[in-house]
């Protein structure tokens, strides 16, 4: 009897169900005597033994279904070794649940923080596979994460819709895109949506350069401008501060403005006197059905994970490298963030097209 555990951790995204389906259907189609344990609401289910037995039929009809049939929650890695409010040792509890169920493997679908916990459990001797989920596409070691292109589609559509209003009213619009530490989503959606200015965390902006880009468009006869701004965008001043001082600065900013886009809007208004509007698609970027690309990507990643399970190969993340599904050792990628480089080809291509990054 082969016993497999599944859990989804961190923020949800459109292709979690599709990826679990890829794992389970591949296993059921290639072996007998299989038990699947689904842990509810992420690592909480593993800590407190909250799980349910799943059959092949549970994974039928979920290829196009967003969210996760197992539910999810965030469990900060920096707190994973701290006892809970009742004194429960979370790491020991997870190990105990794994051992009590006599699991042969635990498949964890999650982002950076979830991956670090997955690697910790690997170090504790558990058989672990990690499948990279995040709309931010910021997991090191894989070219793509499932959920990314679905979120790009939604963020791009938001920018597309703003175009008609912006051009009709000849206004400056800011569309705030998710991405706190990495700007991949804003970069791709900004390019795809025809944004005129793209501001991402990796390229600190100078508000004067931003205004110059707006004025340049006005001089060329374009009375409207669209900015795609990552929620984690930083000014040159903020980026230059030591870590502790920057944290204080951002905390002060958060007390004054709902988000960075409102600060940028106010600064542009003060300099230009122009009317600025802010649109925040927010969590819609995580919702809805996975796009066809993500359905294929998730199926491939899930199928590869099943192959590794059948070969008793554990301690890996399953990712995509140069279009091919690869296994990447967890200890190589856990704790590392994949950021946009200022000289990335996508950035240089965008600049050649006249898109400003505020630098």
C-alpha positions in Angstrom: 0.0 0.0 0.0 1.3 3.4 -1.0 0.2 6.3 1.2 0.5 9.8 -0.2 -0.3 13.1 1.6 -1.3 16.3 -0.2 -1.6 19.8 1.1 -1.9 23.3 -0.4 -0.3 26.2 1.6 -0.1 29.9 1.4 -2.2 32.2 -0.9 -4.5 30.4 -3.3 -4.2 30.6 -7.1 -6.1 29.3 -10.1 -4.2 26.0 -10.8 -3.9 24.3 -7.4 -6.6 21.8 -8.2 -5.3 21.2 -11.7 -1.9 20.3 -10.3 -3.2 17.9 -7.6 -5.3 16.3 -10.3 -2.1 15.7 -12.4 -0.5 14.0 -9.4 -3.4 11.8 -8.4 -4.7 10.7 -11.8 -1.1 9.8 -12.9 -0.7 7.6 -9.8 -4.1 6.0 -10.0 -3.6 5.2 -13.7 -0.2 3.5 -13.1 -0.5 1.6 -9.8 -2.8 -0.2 -7.4 -3.2 -0.1 -3.6 -3.0 3.6 -3.3 -4.3 5.8 -0.5 -4.5 9.6 -0.7 -4.7 11.8 2.4 -5.7 15.4 1.9 -4.7 17.7 4.7 -7.1 20.6 5.2 -6.1 24.3 5.2 -2.4 23.9 4.6 0.1 23.0 7.3 -2.6 23.5 9.9 -4.1 20.2 8.7 -0.8 18.4 9.1 -0.1 20.0 12.5 -3.5 19.1 14.0 -4.3 15.9 12.1 -7.1 17.4 10.1 -7.4 15.4 6.9 -9.7 13.4 4.8 -9.3 10.3 2.6 -9.5 11.1 -1.1 -10.4 8.9 -4.1 -9.8 9.2 -7.8 -13.3 10.7 -8.2 -12.5 13.6 -6.0 -10.1 14.8 -8.7 -12.6 14.6 -11.6 -14.0 17.8 -12.9 -11.5 20.1 -11.1 -9.1 20.8 -14.0 -10.9 24.2 -14.6 -11.8 24.9 -11.0 -9.9 27.7 -9.2 -9.0 27.8 -5.6 -8.2 24.5 -3.8 -10.5 21.7 -2.7 -8.4 21.2 0.4 -8.5 24.8 1.5 -5.4 26.7 2.4 -3.9 29.0 5.0 -0.6 30.9 5.7 1.9 29.6 8.2 4.8 32.0 8.5 8.1 30.1 8.3 9.7 32.3 10.9 7.1 31.1 13.4 7.1 27.4 12.4 9.4 26.5 15.2 7.5 28.4 17.8 4.9 26.5 19.9 1.3 27.5 19.2 -1.0 29.2 21.8 -1.5 25.8 23.4 2.1 24.9 23.6 2.0 22.5 20.6 5.4 22.0 19.0 4.3 22.5 15.3 7.3 20.8 13.7 7.1 17.7 16.0 3.3 17.6 15.5 3.7 17.5 11.7 6.3 14.7 11.9 4.0 12.8 14.3 1.0 13.1 11.9 3.1 11.9 9.0 4.4 8.9 11.0 1.0 8.0 12.5 -0.5 7.8 9.0 2.5 5.8 7.8 2.8 8.1 4.8 5.3 7.3 2.1 5.4 10.8 0.8 4.0 14.3 1.4 3.3 16.5 -1.7 3.3 20.2 -0.8 1.9 22.8 -3.2 3.0 26.3 -2.2 5.2 29.4 -2.6 8.4 30.5 -1.0 7.4 30.3 2.7 5.7 26.9 2.1 8.8 25.7 0.3 11.1 26.6 3.3 8.8 24.6 5.6 8.8 21.7 3.1 12.6 21.8 3.1 12.6 21.8 6.9 10.5 18.7 6.9 12.9 17.1 4.4 15.7 17.8 6.8 13.7 16.1 9.5 13.7 12.9 7.4 10.3 13.0 5.7 9.9 12.2 2.1 8.9 15.5 0.5 8.0 16.8 -2.9 7.3 20.5 -3.5 5.3 21.8 -6.4 5.9 25.6 -7.0 2.7 27.7 -6.8 2.5 31.5 -6.8 1.1 34.2 -9.0 4.3 36.1 -8.4 6.5 33.6 -10.3 9.3 34.4 -7.9 10.4 30.9 -6.9 14.1 30.3 -7.6 14.9 27.2 -9.8 11.9 27.2 -12.0 11.2 29.4 -15.0 7.5 29.4 -14.3 5.1 28.7 -11.4 1.6 27.6 -12.0 -0.9 30.4 -11.4 1.4 33.0 -12.9 -0.1 33.2 -16.4 -3.6 33.0 -15.1 -2.9 36.0 -13.0 -1.2 37.8 -15.9 -4.4 37.3 -17.9 -6.6 38.9 -15.2 -4.2 41.8 -14.5 -3.8 42.4 -18.3 -7.6 42.5 -18.7 -7.8 45.1 -15.9 -5.3 47.3 -17.8 -7.1 46.7 -21.1 -10.4 47.9 -19.5 -8.8 51.0 -18.1 -7.5 52.0 -21.5 -10.9 53.0 -22.8 -11.7 55.1 -19.8 -8.3 56.7 -19.7 -8.4 57.6 -23.3 -12.0 58.9 -23.1 -11.3 61.2 -20.2 -7.6 62.0 -21.0 -6.5 61.1 -17.5 -3.6 59.4 -15.8 -4.6 56.0 -14.4 -2.6 53.8 -12.1 -3.4 50.1 -12.0 -1.9 48.4 -9.0 -0.8 44.8 -9.6 0.1 42.2 -6.9 3.8 41.5 -6.3 5.4 42.6 -3.0 9.0 41.6 -3.5 9.2 40.6 -7.2 7.8 42.4 -10.2 7.2 39.6 -12.7 3.5 39.8 -12.7 3.5 43.6 -13.1 6.2 43.4 -15.8 4.3 40.9 -17.9 0.9 42.4 -17.4 2.2 45.9 -18.0 3.8 44.9 -21.3 0.8 42.8 -22.4 -1.6 45.6 -21.4 0.3 48.4 -23.2 1.1 50.3 -20.0 3.2 53.4 -20.6 5.0 53.2 -17.2 5.9 50.1 -15.2 7.1 50.4 -11.6 8.4 47.2 -9.9 10.3 46.6 -6.6 13.6 45.7 -8.3 13.9 49.0 -10.1 13.4 51.9 -7.7 11.6 54.8 -9.2 12.3 58.5 -9.2 9.0 60.4 -9.3 10.6 63.1 -11.5 11.4 60.5 -14.1 7.8 59.2 -13.9 6.4 62.8 -14.4 8.9 63.3 -17.3 7.4 60.1 -19.0 3.9 61.5 -18.6 4.8 64.9 -20.0 6.6 63.3 -22.9 3.4 61.6 -23.9 1.5 64.8 -23.6 4.0 66.5 -25.9 3.5 63.8 -28.4 -0.3 64.3 -28.4 -1.3 61.5 -25.9 -3.4 63.0 -23.2 -3.6 59.9 -21.1 -1.1 57.7 -19.4 -1.4 54.3 -17.8 0.9 53.1 -15.0 1.2 49.5 -14.0 2.5 49.6 -10.4 3.6 46.6 -8.3 2.2 46.7 -4.8 5.9 46.5 -3.6 7.2 49.3 -5.7 9.9 51.4 -4.0 11.1 54.9 -4.6 14.8 55.5 -4.9 14.8 57.1 -1.4 13.0 54.1 0.2 15.3 51.6 -1.6 18.4 53.4 -0.4 17.5 53.1 3.3 19.0 50.4 5.6 16.6 47.6 6.1 15.3 48.7 9.6 14.9 52.3 8.5 13.1 51.2 5.3 10.7 49.1 7.4 9.8 52.1 9.5 9.4 54.3 6.4 7.1 51.8 4.8 5.1 51.4 8.0 4.6 55.2 8.1 3.6 55.2 4.5 1.0 52.5 5.2 -0.6 54.6 7.9 -1.0 57.5 5.4 -1.9 55.7 2.2 -4.0 52.6 1.4 -1.1 51.4 -0.8 1.9 52.7 -2.7 -0.2 53.6 -5.8 -2.1 56.3 -3.8 1.2 57.8 -2.7 2.5 57.9 -6.3 -0.9 59.4 -7.4 -0.6 62.2 -4.8 3.0 63.0 -5.8 2.1 63.2 -9.5 -0.9 65.4 -8.8 1.3 67.8 -6.7 3.8 68.1 -9.4 1.5 68.3 -12.5 -1.9 69.3 -11.2 -3.3 66.5 -13.3 -6.2 64.3 -12.2 -5.1 60.8 -11.2 -7.2 57.7 -10.7 -6.1 54.5 -9.0 -7.5 51.0 -9.7 -6.6 48.0 -7.6 -7.8 44.6 -9.0 -6.6 43.0 -5.8 -7.5 39.4 -5.1 -9.3 39.0 -8.4 -5.8 38.2 -9.8 -5.9 35.0 -7.8 -9.4 34.0 -8.7 -11.3 32.3 -11.4 -10.4 29.4 -13.6 -6.8 28.6 -14.6 -6.0 29.7 -18.1 -5.2 26.9 -20.7 -1.5 27.4 -20.4 -1.6 26.9 -16.6 -3.8 23.8 -17.1 -1.1 22.2 -19.3 1.7 23.4 -17.0 0.0 22.0 -13.9 -0.8 18.7 -15.5 2.9 18.3 -16.6 4.2 19.2 -13.1 1.7 16.9 -11.4 2.5 14.0 -13.7 6.2 14.4 -13.2 5.7 14.4 -9.4 3.8 11.2 -9.7 6.7 9.7 -11.7 9.2 10.7 -8.9 6.9 9.1 -6.3 6.8 5.9 -8.2 10.6 5.9 -8.4 11.0 6.7 -4.7 12.8 10.0 -5.5 12.1 12.6 -2.9 13.5 15.9 -1.6 12.9 17.8 -4.8 10.9 20.7 -6.3 9.3 19.9 -9.6 9.8 22.9 -11.9 10.1 24.0 -15.5 13.6 24.8 -17.0 13.9 25.8 -20.6 10.5 24.3 -21.4 11.3 20.9 -19.8 10.0 19.5 -16.5 12.9 19.1 -14.1 13.5 18.0 -10.6 15.5 20.5 -8.5 16.9 19.6 -5.1 14.9 21.4 -2.4 18.0 22.4 -0.5 19.2 24.3 -3.6 16.1 26.5 -4.1 14.5 26.8 -0.6 14.8 30.3 0.8 15.9 31.9 -2.5 13.9 34.5 -4.3 13.8 34.9 -8.1 13.7 38.6 -8.9 13.5 40.7 -12.0 17.0 41.9 -13.0 17.2 45.5 -14.2 19.0 44.2 -17.3 16.5 41.4 -17.9 15.7 41.0 -21.6 12.0 41.7 -21.0 12.9 45.0 -19.3 15.3 46.0 -22.1 12.8 45.1 -24.7 10.1 47.2 -22.9 12.4 50.2 -22.6 13.2 50.0 -26.3 9.5 50.3 -26.9 9.4 53.5 -24.9 8.0 52.1 -21.7 9.4 54.0 -18.7 10.5 52.2 -15.4 10.9 55.5 -13.5 14.6 55.1 -13.4 
